[in-house]
Amino acid sequence: MSEKDLLKRISVDPNICFGKPCIKGTRIWVSLILDYLAAGETIEAVLAAYPNLLKEDILACIAYGSAVSRENYIEIAFAL
C-alpha cells in the first residue's frame, strides 16, 4: 500500500478531537498509536487493544508521523 493510500486513512476535522489527526471513522488519535509504538508495543498488541482497527490503520499512523517529520522537527538537546 502506498503512502498516499495509507494517508487516506487519517482524517483531520476541527469538529472531532479538537482537530487532532485521527484514524478515519474513529476518535483514536494518531499520536496515541505512535505513543504505544514508541513505548515498545507491537502492532499486534495495539490491534488487540483496539480490535476495530486494521493493521493498515497502524501503518497509516506511522506514515503520517513520517510525513509530518519531513516538514517539521523538534529540537532535541545534544548531550555527551
N, C-alpha and C positions, 0 to 999 in steps of 0.2 A: 504494500500500500504506500503510495507516495505521501510526502509531507503535506502537499496540498489537500489530498483526500483526508488525511488524519486531522488537519486543522479545521475541516468542515464539521468535525465532531465537537468543537469547542464553540461556546456562544458567550457573547458579552452583551448584556442587556441592562441598562441602568435601572430597570424596574425589578430585576432579580439579583439578589445577593449584593446589593449596593453597586452593581456594575462590575463586580469581580468576574474574571473568566471562570466559567463553569463548564462541566461536561453537558453538552446539549441535552435538554429534556430532564435535567436534574438540577438540584441546588448544591451539587458537590463541587467545591472549588478545585480548580487545577492545582493551586498551591497546597491544598490538603493532601492530594495524592502525591505530589512531589515531596512533601514533608515526610510522608510514610516511606517513600523510596529512599530518600536521603538518610533516614534513620536506620536503613538496613532491611526494611520489609521487602519481601519478594512480591513480584507481580501476582503470583498465586495467592499470597496471604491477603493482599489488598482485594482481590476478586472474591475471596472467601468472606471478607468483612463487608463487602458491598456486592451482593450477588446479582444485583440488577445491572452491573457494569459488565462490559466485554473487554477482552484483552486490548482491542483496538482503542478503547477509551483511555486506557492507561498509556498506551503508546502515543495517543494524541496529546496527553498531558506532557509527556516528555518532549514531543515535537514542539509544543507551544513554548515550553521553557527554553528549548534550544533556539527557537526563532526570536524570542524576546532577548536572549543574551547576545544575539548578534547585533542588536541595535542599542542595548543598554548594558551597563555593567555596574557592579557595586565595588566601591573602593574597599580593599582588604589590606589591613595593616601588615606591613612586612616586618617579620621578627626573625632574628637569628637564634 
